[in-house]
Structures are given as C-alpha cells and as structure tokens.
Amino acid sequence: MSVFRICHWMAIALALYPQLLDAQGGASPRAASVMDTTAAHITGVVQRYVDALMARDTGYIRAASMPTAVSLGLRSDAPPDDVAMGRTVDVVIADLARETRRMVGRVWSPRVTLTGRVALFTAPYAVWFDGKLSHCGIDHYIMAWSGGRWLVSQVIFTRETAGCAPPP
C-alpha cells in the first residue's frame, strides 16, 4: 500500500475519531489501533525531520514544514526578562546553510497526542556538535494534517546546557 493511501486512510480515521469511542467514552480497540498507527507515523515524520536538520537537508525541511512554520528555543540560562524570538522556516534553513560543524541529534521516548488534524509530538532530545554534547531539552513539535500529510507547524524546545542525561 502506498504512503499516500496510508495517509489518506489515516485522515479518514482521524475524521471518524469520535465514532471510534466505546460507550464509556474510551478508545475502542479499533480506535486504539488507528491512534497507535498514526502516532507511529508522526514519530517517523519527526525523526526524519530531525535527521534532515542534522544532515542540513534544507529541501526536506522546507517540504515537511508549513510555509508559516516557526521554531522557538527557550534557554534555561536566559535572564528572566529575556524575550523569546521565533525563527521562521526560512531563517532555520538559512542558519543550516551557514552551519559548518558536524551535527548529531537524537530524540527518544516520544509521546504523541492527537486532536483531530493536530498532533503534538513531545520527546527529550540531545544535540552534539563535532562530537561534543552541545545541549539537550524537550522538543515539542506541533504537527498539522494538511494537503494529505502531516507537516511541521511549530517547533518549541527547551535548551539546557547543563545536567543533560545521556539518551538511552
């Protein structure tokens, strides 16, 4: 079955989500299966996005993002009056084009929450530059079902430079 067909059926399943609940309002076995499949797909999309960031694959970053996508990193060591600034997907791509260090990034233990055509992917992450741990934190990807596929709408992440636990 093609990826398009799978995504098409996932969209239908999400649209029918309310009908997949049992009489007590809990997920029926069928609904749980649909949600597990969709969560696994979203996890794959985010992992590919992280891989593309690390590989500086700007074509994939653009293709996997809403045109209005924004990335916002919140530093734990920022002063209390620090104003957080978001970066558009165009700025992220320009920054990647200027990056010269070798980058490795990992996400693990993801959680995915679905609400209709919106998904929230949350997971711890860590990034290394030239083999040295740079920072870690928690990634929050807000995904939107648009044009028959899941796209990155927003990325909000904490940025810790101390106390990073190694990934499992």
Secondary structure by P-SEA (a helix, b strand, c coil): ccaaaaaaaaaaaaaaccccccccccccaaaaaaaaaaaaaaaaaaaaaaaaaaacaaaaaaaacccbbbbbbbbccccccbbbbbbcaaaaaaaaaacccbbbbbbcbbbbbbcccbbbbbbbbcccccccccbbbbbbbbcccccccccccbbbbbbbcccccccc
